[in-house]
Amino acid sequence: MKKISTIILLLILAGCGSNNELATHTGNVTDLIEEENGTRIFVEESEDNTIAFLITDDLNDGIELDNNVTVYYDSTAMIEESLPPNQGRVERVEIN
């Protein structure tokens, strides 16, 4: 029983640790581009802060232009320095 309790505790801690690495970006969707691997959405938080995210079809739950969304992504993933920057490893997208 003690062994099972320890395993469950480790699984809970591992799950909590992964959520701490998620970053968020909230803003309005200003552009949507269909690509081979999914849809690239451009999320503008402010005039000077737009990030492009490639989201897979399973994460694209009715996202449309001008939707206000929050994108949760892996903060340890490399960001492609371009204009706007492209961020990978999106975990989920919520329409606000």
C-alpha positions as a Markdown table, in Angstrom:
| # | Residue | x | y | z |
|---|---|---|---|---|
| 1 | Met | 0.0 | 0.0 | 0.0 |
| 2 | Lys | 2.8 | 2.4 | 0.8 |
| 3 | Lys | 4.4 | 1.7 | -2.6 |
| 4 | Ile | 1.2 | 2.6 | -4.4 |
| 5 | Ser | 0.8 | 5.8 | -2.3 |
| 6 | Thr | 4.3 | 6.8 | -3.2 |
| 7 | Ile | 3.7 | 6.2 | -7.0 |
| 8 | Ile | 0.4 | 8.2 | -6.9 |
| 9 | Leu | 2.1 | 11.1 | -5.1 |
| 10 | Leu | 5.0 | 11.1 | -7.6 |
| 11 | Leu | 2.4 | 11.2 | -10.5 |
| 12 | Ile | 0.6 | 14.1 | -8.9 |
| 13 | Leu | 3.8 | 16.1 | -8.4 |
| 14 | Ala | 5.0 | 15.4 | -12.0 |
| 15 | Gly | 1.7 | 16.7 | -13.3 |
| 16 | Cys | 1.9 | 19.9 | -11.2 |
| 17 | Gly | 5.5 | 20.5 | -12.3 |
| 18 | Ser | 4.6 | 20.4 | -16.0 |
| 19 | Asn | 1.9 | 23.0 | -15.6 |
| 20 | Asn | 4.4 | 25.4 | -14.0 |
| 21 | Glu | 6.3 | 25.5 | -17.3 |
| 22 | Leu | 3.3 | 26.7 | -19.3 |
| 23 | Ala | 3.3 | 30.3 | -20.4 |
| 24 | Thr | 0.3 | 32.2 | -21.6 |
| 25 | His | -0.4 | 34.8 | -24.3 |
| 26 | Thr | -3.8 | 36.5 | -24.4 |
| 27 | Gly | -5.1 | 38.7 | -27.2 |
| 28 | Asn | -7.2 | 39.0 | -30.3 |
| 29 | Val | -6.7 | 36.7 | -33.3 |
| 30 | Thr | -5.7 | 39.0 | -36.2 |
| 31 | Asp | -4.9 | 36.3 | -38.9 |
| 32 | Leu | -5.5 | 32.6 | -39.5 |
| 33 | Ile | -3.4 | 30.7 | -42.1 |
| 34 | Glu | -4.1 | 27.1 | -43.0 |
| 35 | Glu | -0.9 | 25.1 | -43.2 |
| 36 | Glu | 0.0 | 21.5 | -43.8 |
| 37 | Asn | 0.5 | 20.8 | -40.1 |
| 38 | Gly | -2.4 | 22.8 | -38.8 |
| 39 | Thr | -3.5 | 26.4 | -38.5 |
| 40 | Arg | -1.2 | 29.3 | -37.7 |
| 41 | Ile | -3.0 | 31.9 | -35.6 |
| 42 | Phe | -1.6 | 35.4 | -35.0 |
| 43 | Val | -2.5 | 36.6 | -31.5 |
| 44 | Glu | -2.1 | 40.3 | -30.8 |
| 45 | Glu | -1.9 | 41.2 | -27.2 |
| 46 | Ser | -1.0 | 44.8 | -28.0 |
| 47 | Glu | 0.2 | 46.7 | -31.0 |
| 48 | Asp | 3.8 | 45.8 | -30.2 |
| 49 | Asn | 3.2 | 42.2 | -29.0 |
| 50 | Thr | 1.9 | 39.7 | -31.6 |
| 51 | Ile | 3.0 | 36.1 | -31.5 |
| 52 | Ala | 2.2 | 33.5 | -34.2 |
| 53 | Phe | 1.2 | 30.0 | -32.9 |
| 54 | Leu | 0.9 | 26.8 | -35.0 |
| 55 | Ile | -2.0 | 24.8 | -33.6 |
| 56 | Thr | -3.1 | 21.4 | -34.6 |
| 57 | Asp | -6.6 | 20.6 | -35.7 |
| 58 | Asp | -7.5 | 19.0 | -32.3 |
| 59 | Leu | -6.7 | 22.4 | -30.6 |
| 60 | Asn | -8.6 | 24.5 | -33.1 |
| 61 | Asp | -12.1 | 24.4 | -31.6 |
| 62 | Gly | -13.9 | 27.1 | -33.6 |
| 63 | Ile | -11.3 | 29.8 | -33.4 |
| 64 | Glu | -12.1 | 32.7 | -35.7 |
| 65 | Leu | -10.7 | 36.1 | -36.6 |
| 66 | Asp | -11.2 | 38.7 | -33.8 |
| 67 | Asn | -11.8 | 36.0 | -31.1 |
| 68 | Asn | -10.1 | 36.9 | -27.9 |
| 69 | Val | -8.1 | 33.9 | -26.9 |
| 70 | Thr | -5.5 | 32.7 | -24.4 |
| 71 | Val | -2.8 | 30.4 | -25.7 |
| 72 | Tyr | -1.0 | 28.1 | -23.2 |
| 73 | Tyr | 2.4 | 26.9 | -24.5 |
| 74 | Asp | 5.5 | 25.3 | -23.2 |
| 75 | Ser | 7.7 | 28.1 | -21.9 |
| 76 | Thr | 10.9 | 26.1 | -22.5 |
| 77 | Ala | 10.2 | 25.6 | -26.2 |
| 78 | Met | 12.3 | 27.6 | -28.5 |
| 79 | Ile | 10.7 | 30.6 | -30.2 |
| 80 | Glu | 11.5 | 31.3 | -33.8 |
| 81 | Glu | 12.8 | 34.9 | -34.0 |
| 82 | Ser | 10.8 | 36.4 | -36.9 |
| 83 | Leu | 8.3 | 39.1 | -37.3 |
| 84 | Pro | 6.0 | 38.2 | -35.6 |
| 85 | Pro | 7.8 | 35.6 | -33.6 |
| 86 | Asn | 6.6 | 32.0 | -34.0 |
| 87 | Gln | 6.0 | 30.0 | -30.8 |
| 88 | Gly | 5.8 | 26.2 | -30.9 |
| 89 | Arg | 4.5 | 23.5 | -28.5 |
| 90 | Val | 1.0 | 24.9 | -27.9 |
| 91 | Glu | -0.7 | 22.9 | -25.1 |
| 92 | Arg | -4.2 | 24.4 | -25.4 |
| 93 | Val | -6.2 | 27.4 | -26.6 |
| 94 | Glu | -9.2 | 28.9 | -24.8 |
| 95 | Ile | -11.6 | 31.3 | -26.4 |
| 96 | Asn | -12.4 | 34.0 | -23.8 |
